[in-house]
Amino acid sequence: IRSMAFFHMCGATSDDIIYITLPLYHMSASLLGIGGCIHLGATCVLKKKFSASQFWKDCVKHNVTVVQYIGELCRYLVNQPTVPEERTHNVHLAAGSGLRPDVWKEFIKRFGKIKIREGYGLTEASIGFLNYTDEIGPIGRASYFNKAKKTNLKYDPQTYEPVRTDTGRCTRTQIGEAGILVAPLTAMNQFLGYAGNKVQSERKLLRDVFKAGDIYFNTGDLLLLDNKGFLYFSDRIGDTFRWKGENVSTTEVSEVLGLLDFIQEANVYGVTIPGYEGRVGMAAIVLRRDNQLNGTKLYNHLVKTLPAYTWPWFLRIQSSLDVTETFKQQKIKLVQEGLTLHVTQDPLYFLDVNQKDYIPLTLSLYNDIVSGKINL
């Protein structure tokens, strides 16, 4: 019931016409979307399936004023060729979650004066945030109430478990430090578990966090709080990896790669290499139409924007990225295939720092890396 108030909190009214293109089995379209329209008494324009090429045409045709997004939906829109309807629509509000800052900036620059209302929420427990400001990037703001109910914990990047002191208690993160978002379970905030899976349900619970007997729900998401009180989604546990003794946020690296004009999409992950500890950075990349990989430009961009330990040393060029029905990037298969050259027909590249360029990854080059002739 509380979820149904999402559009209302974003500033929508009963006079709005709300365009929903997401799958109805998902919380966003069902509870926030359809439920939100019912809560407001607003008009709902329901699309059977999302179409990037028809999106703005539909908005003009149905006089849409509010659109709902999730994940990479907005990236698909900014990657589409220009159409007249993208500037003649009446959309004044876009509400949803999972919008990356690089796409966020391009979206409002290209499609007119549209307010973005980025939120964060879970189906499992009553945890949610909403960025009701025009600040680009945050998922919300940590009010006094939120701080009392939710907190971020320091974690071990190897095990992804919260760090515990000698007394067995967990530790809160500092300002500017990413940590696991957790929330205490109470009579008002319950976790009923996953249907038919007690083991998985138990894994989401943290016990004796700050005192004996307390129970917290583990979201599995890493959030960062800045000195202004804004909350940022940092990464999802399991998506971060460790290289050269440092933690690498795949989300951060993906956003930086997305700033280059020849890259349409990037999915960053860590892969293992024999003889090396941790995981080295790799990126599956989709190039923009009629563009080629510019390895030198990419190298110079990385030097200016990211520390060396976060750089993707390997690239995999793909025609498209695997995503879920709600546009979340799939990493598991990419991680499993890693640098196994005979598994994929996709072109693979290696960062040659001497040439300051990405060069094709051959079998002999791979063997030199594994044997230590080439040092990463």
FENDA-V633964 format. One record per pair of residues at least 6 apart in sequence whose ideal C-beta (glycine too) atoms are under 8 Angstrom apart, sorted by the first residue. I is the first residue (numbers start at 0). J is the second residue. Records with the same first field share a line. If there is no record, write none. Layout:
BEGIN
I: J + J
END
This chain:
BEGIN
1: 125
2: 26 + 30 + 31 + 34 + 35 + 120
3: 30 + 31 + 34 + 35 + 37 + 38
4: 35 + 38
5: 30 + 31 + 35 + 94 + 118 + 129
6: 15 + 17 + 31 + 35 + 36 + 38 + 39 + 41 + 65 + 94
7: 35 + 38 + 39
8: 116 + 129 + 131
9: 65 + 92 + 94 + 116 + 118 + 129 + 131
10: 92 + 114 + 116
11: 17 + 35 + 39 + 41 + 65 + 92 + 94
12: 39 + 41
13: 39 + 40 + 41
14: 41 + 64
15: 39 + 41 + 42 + 64 + 65 + 92
16: 41 + 42 + 43 + 44 + 61 + 62 + 63 + 64 + 65
17: 32 + 35 + 36 + 41 + 42 + 43 + 44 + 63 + 64 + 65 + 66 + 67
18: 44 + 46 + 57 + 58 + 61 + 63 + 65 + 66 + 67 + 90
19: 28 + 32 + 33 + 36 + 43 + 44 + 45 + 46 + 67
20: 46 + 48 + 49 + 50 + 54 + 67 + 72
21: 27 + 28 + 32 + 49 + 67 + 69 + 72 + 325
22: 28 + 324 + 325
23: 29 + 33
25: 69 + 324 + 325
26: 120 + 122
27: 67 + 69 + 95 + 96 + 325
28: 67
31: 67 + 94 + 120
32: 43 + 67
33: 43 + 45
35: 41
36: 42 + 43
41: 65
44: 57 + 61 + 63
46: 57
49: 72 + 75
50: 57
51: 75 + 76 + 78 + 79
52: 79 + 82
54: 76 + 79
55: 76 + 82 + 84 + 85 + 88 + 110
56: 82 + 84
57: 63
58: 66 + 84 + 88 + 89 + 90
59: 84 + 87 + 88 + 89
62: 89
63: 88 + 89 + 90
64: 89 + 90 + 91 + 92
65: 90 + 91 + 92 + 93 + 94
66: 90 + 92 + 93 + 94
67: 93 + 94 + 95
68: 93 + 94 + 95 + 96 + 97 + 98
69: 95 + 96 + 97 + 325 + 326
70: 96 + 97 + 322 + 323 + 325 + 326 + 327
71: 97 + 102 + 264 + 322 + 326 + 327 + 328
72: 95 + 326
73: 93 + 98 + 102 + 103 + 106
74: 99 + 102 + 257 + 264
75: 326
76: 106 + 110
77: 102 + 105 + 106 + 109
78: 263 + 264 + 287
85: 109 + 110 + 111
86: 110 + 111
88: 110 + 111
90: 110 + 111 + 113
91: 112 + 113 + 114
92: 113 + 114 + 116
93: 106 + 113 + 114 + 115 + 116
94: 115 + 116 + 118
95: 116 + 117 + 118
96: 117 + 118 + 119 + 120 + 138
97: 232 + 326 + 327
98: 106 + 115 + 117
99: 250 + 253 + 254 + 257
100: 135 + 136 + 254
101: 254 + 257 + 258
102: 257
103: 115 + 117 + 135 + 136
104: 135
106: 113 + 115
107: 113 + 115
114: 133
115: 130 + 133 + 135
116: 129 + 130 + 131
117: 129 + 130 + 137 + 138 + 139
118: 127 + 128 + 129 + 130 + 138 + 139
119: 126 + 127 + 128 + 129 + 138 + 139 + 230 + 232
120: 126 + 127 + 128
121: 127 + 218
123: 190 + 193 + 203 + 216
124: 182 + 184 + 188 + 189 + 190 + 216 + 218
125: 182 + 187 + 188
126: 149 + 180 + 182 + 188 + 216 + 218
127: 139
128: 138 + 139 + 140 + 141 + 145 + 230
129: 138 + 139
130: 137 + 138 + 139 + 140 + 229
131: 140
132: 140
134: 229
136: 229 + 231
137: 225 + 229 + 230 + 231
138: 222 + 230 + 231 + 232
139: 145 + 229 + 230
140: 228 + 229 + 230
141: 224 + 228 + 229 + 230
142: 228
148: 182 + 183 + 188
149: 180 + 181 + 182
150: 171 + 180 + 181 + 182
151: 171 + 172 + 176 + 177 + 178 + 179 + 180 + 181 + 221 + 222 + 223 + 224
152: 161 + 162 + 169 + 170 + 171 + 172 + 178 + 179 + 181 + 205 + 208
153: 161 + 162 + 169 + 170 + 171 + 172 + 176 + 178
154: 160 + 161 + 162 + 178 + 179 + 221 + 236
155: 161 + 162
156: 239 + 240 + 241 + 246
157: 241
159: 236 + 237
161: 169 + 170 + 179 + 181 + 205 + 208 + 217
162: 169 + 170
163: 169 + 170
164: 170
167: 207
168: 207 + 208 + 209 + 210
169: 205 + 208 + 209
171: 178
172: 178 + 223 + 224
174: 224 + 225 + 226
175: 223 + 224 + 225 + 226
176: 223
177: 221 + 222 + 223 + 233 + 234 + 246 + 248
178: 221 + 222 + 223
179: 217 + 218 + 219 + 220 + 221 + 236
180: 218 + 220 + 221 + 222
181: 205 + 208 + 215 + 216 + 217 + 218
182: 188 + 215 + 216 + 218
183: 213 + 214 + 215 + 216
184: 190 + 204 + 214 + 215 + 216
188: 216
190: 200 + 203 + 204 + 216
192: 200
193: 199 + 200
202: 217
203: 216 + 217 + 219
204: 214 + 215 + 216 + 217
205: 214 + 215 + 216 + 217
206: 212 + 213 + 214 + 215
207: 213
208: 214 + 215
219: 235 + 236 + 237
220: 232 + 233 + 234 + 235 + 236
221: 232 + 233 + 234 + 235 + 236 + 239 + 248
222: 230 + 231 + 232 + 233
223: 230 + 231 + 233
224: 230 + 231
225: 231
232: 250
233: 248 + 250 + 251
234: 248 + 249 + 250 + 251
238: 248 + 249 + 250 + 268 + 330
239: 246 + 247 + 248 + 249
240: 246 + 247 + 249 + 268 + 269 + 277 + 278 + 280
241: 247 + 269 + 277 + 278
242: 269 + 277 + 278 + 279 + 280 + 308 + 309
243: 277 + 308
244: 277 + 308
245: 306 + 308 + 309
247: 269 + 280 + 308 + 309
248: 309
249: 266 + 267 + 268 + 269 + 330
250: 267
251: 305 + 309
252: 265 + 267 + 280 + 282 + 305 + 309 + 310 + 311
253: 265 + 266 + 267 + 282
255: 300 + 301 + 304 + 305
256: 262 + 265 + 267 + 282 + 284 + 297 + 311
257: 264 + 265
258: 300 + 304
259: 293 + 296 + 297 + 300
260: 287 + 290
261: 286 + 287 + 290 + 291 + 292 + 293 + 296
262: 284 + 285 + 286 + 287
263: 285 + 286 + 287 + 288
264: 284 + 285 + 320
265: 282 + 283 + 284 + 285
266: 282 + 283 + 284 + 320 + 328 + 329 + 330 + 333
267: 280 + 281 + 282 + 311
268: 278 + 280 + 281 + 282 + 283 + 330 + 333 + 334
269: 277 + 278 + 279 + 280 + 281 + 334
270: 278 + 279 + 281 + 313 + 334 + 337 + 338
271: 278 + 279 + 337
272: 279 + 338 + 368 + 369 + 375
273: 369
274: 369 + 370 + 371
275: 375
279: 312 + 313 + 375
280: 309 + 310 + 311 + 312 + 313
281: 311 + 312 + 313 + 314 + 315 + 333 + 337 + 338
282: 311 + 313 + 314 + 315
283: 314 + 315 + 317 + 320 + 333 + 345
284: 292 + 314 + 315 + 316 + 317
285: 316 + 317 + 318 + 319 + 320
286: 292 + 316
292: 314 + 316 + 348 + 357
294: 348 + 350 + 356 + 357 + 358
295: 355 + 356
297: 357
298: 350 + 352 + 355 + 356 + 357
299: 355
301: 310
310: 350
311: 350
312: 349 + 350 + 375
313: 338 + 347 + 348 + 349 + 350 + 360
314: 347 + 348 + 349 + 350 + 357
315: 333 + 343 + 345 + 346 + 347 + 348
316: 345 + 346 + 347 + 348
317: 345
320: 328 + 329
321: 328 + 329 + 332 + 333
322: 328 + 329
323: 329
336: 342 + 343
338: 347 + 360 + 365
340: 347 + 360 + 362 + 365
346: 359
347: 359 + 360
348: 357 + 358 + 359 + 360
349: 357 + 358 + 359 + 360 + 364 + 368
350: 356 + 357
351: 357 + 358
358: 364
364: 373
367: 373
368: 375
END
